[in-house]
Amino acid sequence: MTKENILLYIIIYLVVINVITFIVYGLDKWKAKQAKWRIRESTLLGLAAVGGSIGALLAMKVWHHKTLHNQFRYGVPLILFAQIAIGIAIWYFWMS
C-alpha cells in the first residue's frame, strides 16, 4: 500500500467519523429536548477522541449542545489540539 493510499484512507475515515459525530451530537440534543433516553457523555467524548473532534466542535456550535459542560467546552478543543499535534508528528516522521 502506498503512502497516497494510506493518506486517502485516513482522510475518508476522518470525514466519516466527523459526520457521524456531528449527527450523534445532534441526535443527543434532540433527545434532550424530547426528554428521551440520552447518549452517554463518555460516548460523545469517545467519538471526539477517535477522530471526530471537528464534528463535535461544529455540533456544539450549531446546536449549542454541551457548551456549558467544562469537560466538553475544554476537553473537545484539547482533544483536537492533541490530534493535530500527533498528526503533525506522524507526518514529519513519515515524510522524512
N, CA and C of each residue as an Amber inpcrd file, in Angstrom:
protein
   288
   0.8440000  -1.1700000   0.0000000   0.0000000   0.0000000   0.0000000
   0.9000000   1.2470000   0.0000000   0.5790000   2.1790000  -0.8620000
   1.4050000   3.3740000  -0.9860000   1.0110000   4.4190000   0.0550000
   1.8800000   5.4040000   0.2330000   1.5970000   6.4890000   1.1640000
   0.3410000   7.2600000   0.7420000   0.1650000   7.4000000  -0.5560000
  -1.0070000   8.1240000  -1.0530000  -2.3030000   7.3890000  -0.7030000
  -2.2800000   6.0580000  -0.8360000  -3.4590000   5.2620000  -0.4770000
  -3.7640000   5.3640000   1.0100000  -2.7260000   5.2860000   1.8320000
  -2.9080000   5.3960000   3.2740000  -3.4880000   6.7610000   3.6200000
  -2.9500000   7.8070000   3.0100000  -3.4560000   9.1570000   3.2540000
  -4.9200000   9.2800000   2.8400000  -5.2760000   8.7040000   1.7180000
  -6.6660000   8.7280000   1.2520000  -7.5830000   8.0200000   2.2510000
  -7.1770000   6.8620000   2.7490000  -7.9760000   6.1300000   3.7290000
  -8.1280000   6.9320000   5.0260000  -7.0780000   7.5960000   5.4340000
  -7.1410000   8.4280000   6.6450000  -8.1270000   9.5770000   6.4450000
  -8.0630000  10.2230000   5.3030000  -8.9780000  11.3320000   5.0160000
 -10.4230000  10.8460000   4.9840000 -10.6660000   9.7230000   4.3180000
 -12.0220000   9.1620000   4.2670000 -12.5110000   8.8350000   5.6690000
 -11.6550000   8.2060000   6.4700000 -12.0220000   7.8760000   7.8500000
 -12.3880000   9.1300000   8.6310000 -11.5590000  10.1650000   8.5380000
 -11.8130000  11.3870000   9.2960000 -13.1110000  12.0690000   8.8730000
 -13.3820000  12.0750000   7.5750000 -14.6470000  12.6660000   7.1080000
 -15.8220000  11.8740000   7.6680000 -15.7640000  10.5590000   7.5630000
 -16.8700000   9.7130000   8.0320000 -17.0650000   9.8450000   9.5370000
 -15.9990000   9.7700000  10.3290000 -16.1470000   9.8310000  11.7910000
 -16.6400000  11.2050000  12.2330000 -16.2450000  12.2610000  11.5200000
 -16.7270000  13.5920000  11.8800000 -18.1990000  13.7800000  11.5220000
 -18.6330000  13.2360000  10.4070000 -20.0550000  13.3010000  10.0470000
 -20.8740000  12.5040000  11.0680000 -20.4180000  11.3230000  11.4160000
 -21.1160000  10.5010000  12.4120000 -21.1830000  11.2410000  13.7510000
 -20.0770000  11.8110000  14.1760000 -20.0390000  12.5370000  15.4470000
 -21.0070000  13.7060000  15.4400000 -21.0170000  14.4720000  14.3670000
 -21.9270000  15.6050000  14.2280000 -23.3780000  15.1440000  14.3540000
 -23.7120000  14.0620000  13.6790000 -25.0810000  13.5320000  13.7160000
 -25.4310000  13.0260000  15.1160000 -24.5200000  12.3240000  15.7610000
 -24.7930000  11.7760000  17.0970000 -24.9870000  12.9050000  18.1110000
 -24.1820000  13.9490000  18.0340000 -24.3700000  15.1020000  18.9300000
 -25.7360000  15.7440000  18.6780000 -26.1160000  15.8740000  17.4200000
 -27.4280000  16.4280000  17.0920000 -28.5560000  15.5490000  17.5910000
 -28.3910000  14.2410000  17.4660000 -29.3840000  13.2960000  17.9660000
 -29.5230000  13.4100000  19.4810000 -28.3970000  13.5470000  20.1750000
 -28.4490000  13.6900000  21.6290000 -29.1470000  14.9900000  22.0250000
 -28.9090000  16.0560000  21.2950000 -29.5890000  17.3200000  21.5720000
 -31.0960000  17.1620000  21.3520000 -31.4830000  16.4960000  20.2810000
 -32.9000000  16.2470000  20.0140000 -33.5230000  15.4300000  21.1380000
 -32.7960000  14.3790000  21.5730000 -33.2960000  13.5420000  22.6660000
 -33.4450000  14.3500000  23.9500000 -32.5400000  15.2800000  24.1880000
 -32.6300000  16.1200000  25.3820000 -33.8950000  16.9680000  25.3460000
 -34.1970000  17.5220000  24.1940000 -35.4060000  18.3500000  24.0590000
 -36.6820000  17.5210000  24.1770000 -36.6240000  16.2530000  23.7800000
 -37.7900000  15.3630000  23.8300000 -37.8980000  14.6100000  25.1520000
 -36.9740000  14.8530000  26.0720000 -36.9250000  14.1540000  27.3670000
 -36.8420000  12.6360000  27.1680000 -36.0360000  12.2250000  26.2130000
 -35.8480000  10.7980000  25.9200000 -34.5140000  10.3220000  26.5040000
 -34.3110000   9.0050000  26.4220000 -33.0750000   8.3930000  26.8870000
 -31.9010000   8.9940000  26.1200000 -30.8730000   9.4540000  26.8450000
 -29.7660000  10.1980000  26.2490000 -28.5840000   9.3060000  25.8980000
 -27.7140000   9.8420000  25.0680000 -26.4580000   9.1870000  24.7130000
 -25.4390000   9.5350000  25.8000000 -24.6840000   8.5550000  26.2420000
 -23.7220000   8.7740000  27.3270000 -22.6820000   9.8260000  26.9320000
 -22.2900000  10.6220000  27.9130000 -21.2510000  11.6200000  27.6630000
 -19.9370000  10.9450000  27.2850000 -19.6660000   9.7850000  27.8510000
 -18.4370000   9.0680000  27.5020000 -18.4450000   8.6600000  26.0260000
 -19.6100000   8.3470000  25.4950000 -19.7230000   8.0160000  24.0720000
 -19.4600000   9.2500000  23.2240000 -20.0440000  10.3700000  23.6130000
 -19.8430000  11.6080000  22.8650000 -18.3710000  12.0190000  22.8720000
 -17.7350000  11.9610000  24.0420000 -16.3170000  12.3020000  24.1220000
 -15.4610000  11.2630000  23.4020000 -15.8780000  10.0090000  23.4590000
 -15.1440000   8.9460000  22.7600000 -15.1390000   9.1500000  21.2590000
 -16.2710000   9.5920000  20.7180000 -16.3310000   9.8740000  19.2790000
 -15.3620000  10.9930000  18.9140000 -15.2680000  11.9990000  19.7680000
 -14.3080000  13.0720000  19.5280000 -12.8790000  12.5280000  19.5950000
 -12.6340000  11.6520000  20.5480000 -11.2860000  11.1190000  20.7530000
 -10.8050000  10.2280000  19.6120000 -11.7180000   9.5430000  18.9300000
 -11.2950000   8.6480000  17.8400000 -11.2450000   9.3650000  16.4950000
 -11.2570000  10.6910000  16.5330000 -11.0860000  11.4530000  15.3010000
 -12.2180000  12.3890000  14.9610000 -13.2880000  12.3800000  15.7590000
 -14.4420000  13.2060000  15.4430000 -14.4830000  14.5450000  16.1590000
 -13.3330000  15.0630000  16.5560000 -13.3200000  16.2960000  17.3430000
 -13.8140000  17.5070000  16.5550000 -13.5580000  17.5650000  15.2680000
 -14.0530000  18.6870000  14.4630000 -15.5770000  18.6030000  14.3590000
 -16.1120000  17.4200000  14.1290000 -17.5570000  17.2290000  14.0930000
 -18.1960000  17.5660000  15.4310000 -17.5310000  17.2240000  16.5330000
 -18.0500000  17.5340000  17.8630000 -18.0770000  19.0420000  18.0900000
 -16.9910000  19.7190000  17.7470000 -16.9460000  21.1780000  17.9150000
 -17.9940000  21.8640000  17.0510000 -18.1250000  21.4160000  15.8300000
 -19.1170000  22.0020000  14.9330000 -20.5320000  21.7760000  15.4700000
 -20.8060000  20.5810000  15.9610000 -22.1230000  20.2770000  16.5250000
 -22.3860000  21.1130000  17.7760000 -21.3680000  21.3200000  18.5950000
 -21.5270000  22.1330000  19.7860000 -21.9010000  23.5700000  19.4050000
 -21.3190000  24.0670000  18.3340000 -21.6380000  25.4240000  17.8620000
 -23.0220000  25.4810000  17.2150000 -23.3170000  24.5420000  16.3370000
 -24.5730000  24.5620000  15.5810000 -25.7710000  24.3560000  16.4900000
 -25.6880000  23.3540000  17.3810000 -26.8360000  23.0160000  18.2140000
 -26.7280000  23.5560000  19.6350000 -25.6580000  24.2900000  19.9400000
 -25.4440000  24.8090000  21.2980000 -25.5870000  23.6750000  22.3080000
 -24.9190000  22.5840000  22.0020000 -25.0490000  21.3710000  22.8050000
 -23.7750000  21.1180000  23.5930000 -23.9290000  20.9020000  24.8820000
 -22.8400000  20.5860000  25.8050000 -21.8540000  21.7490000  25.9490000
 -22.2650000  22.9580000  25.6190000 -21.3560000  24.1010000  25.6710000
 -21.1200000  24.5880000  27.0980000 -21.9740000  24.2290000  28.0400000
 -21.8020000  24.6380000  29.4310000 -21.0650000  23.5980000  30.2680000
 -20.8430000  22.4280000  29.7070000 -20.1100000  21.3680000  30.4100000
 -18.6120000  21.5500000  30.1620000 -17.8460000  21.7590000  31.2370000
 -16.4140000  22.0210000  31.0840000 -15.6690000  20.8910000  30.3960000
 -16.0840000  19.6430000  30.6390000 -15.3690000  18.5360000  30.0040000
 -15.5330000  18.5640000  28.4870000 -16.6000000  19.1590000  27.9990000
 -16.7880000  19.3110000  26.5580000 -16.2080000  20.6360000  26.0850000
 -16.4780000  21.6810000  26.8290000 -16.0350000  23.0280000  26.4470000
 -14.5220000  23.1090000  26.3160000 -13.8160000  22.4560000  27.2340000
 -12.3580000  22.4670000  27.1970000 -11.7800000  21.1570000  26.6780000
 -12.4880000  20.0600000  26.9350000 -11.9730000  18.7420000  26.5580000
 -11.9280000  18.5130000  25.0620000 -12.9920000  18.8830000  24.3500000
 -13.0310000  18.6400000  22.9050000 -11.9630000  19.4700000  22.1750000
 -11.8090000  20.7750000  22.4810000 -10.7150000  21.5040000  21.8320000
  -9.3330000  20.9360000  22.1890000  -9.1800000  20.4570000  23.4210000
  -7.9150000  19.8440000  23.8240000  -7.6570000  18.5590000  23.0370000
  -8.6980000  17.7690000  22.8450000  -8.5760000  16.5560000  22.0340000
  -8.1660000  16.9150000  20.6080000  -8.8100000  17.9350000  20.0290000
  -8.4630000  18.3740000  18.6790000  -7.0100000  18.8280000  18.6120000
  -6.5800000  19.6090000  19.5860000  -5.2000000  20.0730000  19.6210000
  -4.2290000  18.8900000  19.6770000  -4.5330000  17.9100000  20.5230000
  -3.6810000  16.7150000  20.6370000  -3.6580000  15.9400000  19.3270000
  -4.8090000  15.8240000  18.6710000  -4.8710000  15.1030000  17.3930000
  -4.0500000  15.8260000  16.3210000  -4.1170000  17.1410000  16.3020000
  -3.3260000  17.9090000  15.3350000  -1.8430000  17.7230000  15.6140000
  -1.4430000  17.7900000  16.8870000  -0.0350000  17.6130000  17.2540000
   0.4610000  16.2230000  16.8660000  -0.3360000  15.2030000  17.1320000
   0.0340000  13.8340000  16.7650000   0.1180000  13.7020000  15.2470000
  -0.8460000  14.2900000  14.5510000  -0.8360000  14.2540000  13.0860000
   0.4010000  14.9160000  12.4980000   0.7830000  16.0530000  13.0540000
   1.9950000  16.7420000  12.5810000   3.2240000  15.8940000  12.8490000
   3.3010000  15.2940000  14.0310000   4.4490000  14.4500000  14.3650000
   4.5330000  13.2410000  13.4320000   3.4140000  12.6020000  13.1910000
   3.4000000  11.4410000  12.2820000   3.8040000  11.8770000  10.8810000
   3.2410000  12.9780000  10.4210000   3.5710000  13.4980000   9.0850000
   5.0650000  13.7950000   8.9690000   5.6170000  14.4290000   9.9900000
   7.0340000  14.7880000   9.9880000   7.9220000  13.5510000   9.8870000
   7.6490000  12.5410000  10.7110000   8.4750000  11.3460000  10.6960000
   8.1980000  10.4570000   9.5010000   6.9790000  10.4880000   8.9990000
   6.5930000   9.6730000   7.8520000   7.2270000  10.2020000   6.5690000
   7.2880000  11.5140000   6.4500000   7.8130000  12.1210000   5.2380000
   9.3390000  12.2010000   5.2030000   9.9750000  11.9810000   6.3470000
  11.4520000  12.0750000   6.3450000  12.1180000  10.7400000   6.1490000
